[in-house]
Amino acid sequence: MTWWESSHGGKPVQGAFKILKRGIADSTEMRKGLGYTIAMAMAYSLGSLMVPILIQQILDKGLVDGFRPRFVYTWCALAAVGTVLIYLAGRMTFRRMVSNSELALRSLRTRVFGHIHRLSIAEQSATRRGTYVTRVTSDIDQLLQFMEWGALSWILGGTLMIGTLVAMFVYSWRLSLVVVLVILPVIFIMRWLQRGLLAAYEDVRNRVSNTLSEISESVMGAAVIRAYGYDERMDRRLKGAINAQYRSIINANKYQATTLPISDFFGGIAMAAVLFVGVVYGPGWGMSAGEVVAFMFLVNLFLQPLGEMAETFDQTQTAIAAWRKVLGVLDIPVDVVEANPGVVLPSGSLSVTTENLRFAYREGGLVLKGIDVDVYAGGRVAIVGETGCGKTTFAKLICRLADPSEGRILVGGVDLREVETESRRRAIRMVPQDGFLFDNTIGENVRFGRDGATDADIEAAFEALGLTEWVRHRPRGLDTQVGERGENLSVGERQLVALVRAQIADPGLLILDEATSAVDPETEAALTMALERLSQGRTTLTIAHRLSTAERADYVLVFDRGEIVERGNHRELVEAGGIYASLYRSWLGNTQPA
């Protein structure tokens, strides 16, 4: 079972310690300077141990047998210096941990983000987008809180407890055994709580992902929700996710609420036991009053990390649950393995051939079933069919957003899996149906099409598609802000910008997914002209929603339930009287005036 499978309902395959061990092993930044951090923590512990020892010396040699001012003042000064050194060691340890944690988690966030983008559409379609967003944001934020405080608390507290325990045994092994026997049950109780707390926080991370997905969906679909009166339905869904998260957090906090009283309870018993045994039996064991007082200070130092254990323990389990989720994403295999170095595709139009192409998403049956296509270089092919027949999946495979389950794709005579990454991205461009734009200007969105493109290049691309006048009539020309996802523009206008972005890349193979939304006549005319110019000298595969596009194509492929059931030019298919002819008659009926 993989990490990803375990995070989707299976039993976790690795425990908390192994998760932490792997997380640190995978992080170069976290390991760097770890020895220095531990050394500073040890210095902090040694400095803390100096104070009880100095107090014992002052009591036994400076006060009990008569006040000795010079001795007392000298040792008090040493205690003051020790306190300053303790502060400096703690501060340096904290700064080192924070610096390394920030660097390590910045790198981890980047790695996870990059890994998600390398996953195939088969993998991405199986997981809600909010889940991936949570992995990159909220889960890593939880790790950051742990690394900057929880991990530091474990290092400082651990070294302090070990050093203090050694000092306690030096002073009195009998009193030390009393402390150990009283505290020992805490270890077993904490182990039991840790298992429940880890499972509880595993559920919390899942609930946070679900809540974020619901929020993201409701925000992105706000216009549709209001227009169709889905407010109450979405409100119930969102409140349900929030309430589920609330219940999950309350359940996790039950364990935390148990931890704090336990540490305080056993700590109090330990102090009381030491005080009683030390006073009653200490003199008989040869312990002076100063040694008993110093031992009490040592016990207090030993119990101090135990008192902080509730918060640290809780934070640790949260971090482990988050780390398991993050590592789960990194363990998802990347199906599309890039060929670098690989074959460089030639410039100019490219042929496309598919041989027995089959594809299935992670859940469900085959979406494409034995697709055989041979498109000559420079050909214009229209792909038509009912919704859900596999047209868009076929187009995505040609862009290598995923690899086929069976068969192969040849572009320019080269297996697509053997093509060098940058060459493929330069030679093959897809203009999606929604014309996705980034929250920037028109000019900058076009510049995404080619690194290093100048303003002159952008203007030339608009000129090549006959859209110079269109862009000049925008409020600020190329500097017009398009808004998030291009919402300041209409669907047709977003398509125009997306077409120019494809034009500036100068691909040899162009894949177009026509927008189905109605556009005004002026924009439709601009789109038609831009598409015609963009297609010149290039191989074009168009997912045609308006069959007027299929009429102008050299060749038409008719998809039905994942198979190509008809192929030929427009006239031949209409005369054949099959599925295409039926689609064409239906389209004519919808476009002709009533």
MOMO-V84218 format. One record per helix or strand. SS is the DSSP state (2 for helix, 1 for strand). FROM is the first residue (numbers start at 1). TO is the last residue. Records with the same first field share a line. If there is no record, write none. Layout:
# MOMO-V84218
SS: FROM-TO / FROM-TO
This chain:
# MOMO-V84218
2: 3-6 / 16-25 / 28-31 / 34-63 / 69-118 / 121-124 / 129-171 / 173-220 / 222-227 / 231-281 / 283-285 / 289-307 / 309-330 / 391-398 / 416-418 / 421-427 / 442-447 / 455-464 / 468-472 / 477-479 / 484-486 / 491-505 / 521-535 / 547-552 / 570-576 / 579-591
1: 343-343 / 352-360 / 366-375 / 380-384 / 406-411 / 414-415 / 419-419 / 428-431 / 441-441 / 481-481 / 509-513 / 539-543 / 555-560 / 563-568
